[in-house]
């Protein structure tokens, strides 16, 4: 007789990659995926890891320059979404980490402009917190969750 654990079906999941825009974190010693795609029948979930202002070689892009880091962070997230055939319209939540809340107003202005420019309605749910980030020259990091409807009747 199978135990409950042995009879469980594993969820289909795969790593999300955007190699033209971002390298794999393991290349610079970090053990995580840029994101995970989970297929659950007619629904696909994208769980995008904390993404910051890094270039395709894993180097910090525009160290200590908040405006350019915010733009690059959103560009990196956009590339990860595009790699899975979607865009910001399927993003339902973001978690935003700022090195210092003194950047919040500037961050919110950019984020609002970005969402409006991409015709998002409604905007994703969100939280923004002050946090110590993994590198001292990083000023912003964002995680995102997207949900895609795979049914033929959309």
Secondary structure, DSSP 8 states (H G I E B T S, - for coil): ---HHHH----EEEE---TTT---GGGGT----SEEEEEETTEEEEEEEEEESB-TTS-BSSTT-HHHHHHHHHHHHHHHHHHTT--GGGEEEEEEEES-GGGHHHHHHHHHHHHHHTT-SS--EEEEEE---SSTT--EEEEEEEEEE-SS--
